[in-house]
Amino acid sequence: MNSQSQSKTRPKIFRALGDQQPPAEIQINDIILVHVKTIKHDSWAATALYENSERGRKVVCKFNRTQPIGFFPMRWLGWMLARREIKMYQRLADLPNVAEGFATVHVDGKLVSHAAAHEFIEGHPLRWFDNVNDSFFDKLESTLCELHRRSIAYVDMNKSENVIIDRNGDPCLIDFQISVRLPRLWPISWVLRLLQRSDLYHCEKLKRRYRPDLVSVHSTGKPWWIRLHRKIADPFRAVRRGLLVRLGIRKGIGKPQTEAFIEEGLREGGDVTETNVPILQLHALLVGADYYRACGGSNERYSEQLFQDVVGAPQDSEDQALIAHMKRVPAFCKVVDLLRYRRTFVESQRWAPDWIDAKLKQLRNKIAARRSNNAAA
């Protein structure tokens, strides 16, 4: 049984709408749309997909928090977040790489003040195994620069699930819940510049992760303000994840992938199967128990052998740093980080099918040989 099936659903205090669910129908611009599925329901918002098949319209609607925390009301927060996001969509309505937003959402003829909606983009969130085209991050950076020109900072660029790959393979931005527009007056302008530089840093970080072949080996490292933010945010995140684990909502170290219900962009395999994405076949084998035992059955040996089997012998300090990192993270992250490693990505020619086939054959032979040795012993 996997950890996801063992996890409990969130209690209402950790759900934006408490025990309620997104409504069965909404109305936008005189069009009635029917609930198709709930994409996620976390502490901040319940997000759902709605459709009117006759009109060929699909809309994503986000119902921001109304559930109180004890005796403290939170409806004001839901209203504030919705207003912020609606205004952002209105300011960016002319940009091709930003989803179209809607000014109002009605349910049963009544305005829902804590709801914000945007047009559904045919595509999927950026997933760890996506192999994007050469111009993908240039277009994403160009969109961010246009936001910055309009005195806006996106702020949430560190989350890859906020980037949608459309049917043409181009990036589209969604989720402007915490984006900000600030005046260019000192000292507020200084804060705006820091947030905008953080947008570009995280965009470059995504580029290093998804297209390491297009990025120089050398990196300037994290800016000081991001290091400072991490010193505050990381302990808070650890405490929050620990609480969710103790409550049985998450498992292991408390990563969101272990929840009973998670959004598509955070799922380990998205909505695809191993059979139609070859790299997922390789990933499944590398995180499997048979391969782990074939590596000696210890985390340290597993990490070292994993590197050698996929990449080869370590060559420099960058290789050694990755191996040291792999020893500290769960198996899923070990393998993703290794497959996304610059040296792996380049030498495999961007996960060419013949490279994947050769690796699968090599590793299956290794597992079979280990089984034969154990049987002979």
Secondary structure, 3 states (H helix, E strand, C coil): CCHHHHCCCCCHHHCCCCCCCCCCEEEECCEEEEEEEEEEECCCEEEEEEEECCCCEEEEEEEECCCCECCECCHHHHHHHHHHHHHHHHHCCCCCCECCEECCCEECCEECCCEEEEECCCEEECCCCCCCCCCHHHHHHHHHHHHHHCCEECCCCCCHHHEEEECCCCEEECCCCCCEECCCCCCHHHHHHHHHHHHHHHHHHHHHHHCHHHCCCCCCCCCHHHHHHHHHHHHHHHHHHHHHHHCCCCCCCCCHHHCCCCCHHHCCCCCCCHHHCHHHHHHHHHCCHHHHHHCCCCHHHHHHHHHHHHCCCCCCHHHHHHHHHHCCCCHHHHHHHHHCCHHHHHHCCCCCHHHHHHHHHHHHHHHHHHHHHHHHC
